[in-house]
Amino acid sequence: MRSSVENVTHPLVSATDLADLLRADRPPIVLDVRWRLDAPDGRAAFESGHVPSAQYVSLDDELAAHGEPTDGRHPLPEAETFATTVRSWGIDEGDTVVVYDDWLSYGAARAWWMLTDAGVPARVLDGGLSAWRSAGLPLEEGPSPARPAGTVQPTSGLLPRLTIDEAAALPHGGLLLDVRAPERYRGDTEPLDPRAGHIPGALNAPTVDSNDADGRFLPPEELRARFEAVGAQRDVPVGVYCGSGVSASHAALALTLAGFAPALYAGSWSQWSNHPDRPVAVGARP
């Protein structure tokens, strides 16, 4: 498990505060990570209306690598590949980035985790595009604006992460959270991956429960109580996984807001279930 870094930038920003920031002398770079399981390409939705100055980011192409099934469905790209991608968004040293989407901040959280891990200050628009619209703020239409390459020099490995072996071992000395829907955790159904069930020893804590009815993150004290109820403690290592590492990033953000330092198992169930030698647990018990 890699070590953590203190993130001095608060992870969330409200719609009205983002509107104010966009009027500043040095506005943030805004990234639209429109992505859903049933609609992974969000470019058409982006072009029909987005936060002014935002540029579209493809989660599948820019926030994930493409490897073997044993790597998982959304493995993290190599550090230098991601650094080149970040510069292609026009990000300079000293810039702050704001990311958002239109699906509970899943895609945005993936971008937040990767940028924070790379040392690039990033924030998530709390409530996503819906919050922007609800605040009565304007939208732009059309494709992403052309930008010259930025000067930022991202690093890598500033946030804790887990290998497949570390994920297997974590329940013996820490807390491993499976943040998928309960029916997938139990193994009742598996619509995407080759085997159903969960990593032995993992506890279920669906990340969707970290949002309120408007798609915003719950207050930190409510998030803390939620995670403490499943065994999270400040002095106990905690790791998170999901199906392919996307909603696990959302859980990592929720845990960060709650005051924990979570480790991300990016390979997640899509990697684990493609290794026939790895054991599988089914049912409601770890």
Secondary structure, DSSP 8 states (H G I E B T S, - for coil): --------S-SEE-HHHHHHHHTSSS--EEEE---BTTB---HHHHHHSBSTT-EE--HHHHS-----GGG-SS----HHHHHHHHHHTT--TT--EEEE-SSTTHHHHHHHHHHHHTT--EEEETTHHHHHHHTT---B-SS---------------S-B--HHHHHHGGGTSEEEE-S-HHHHHTS--SSSSS-SB-TT-EE--GGGGB-TTS-B--HHHHHHHHHHTT--TTS-EEEE-SSSSHHHHHHHHHHHTT---EE-SSHHHHHTT-TTS--B-SS--
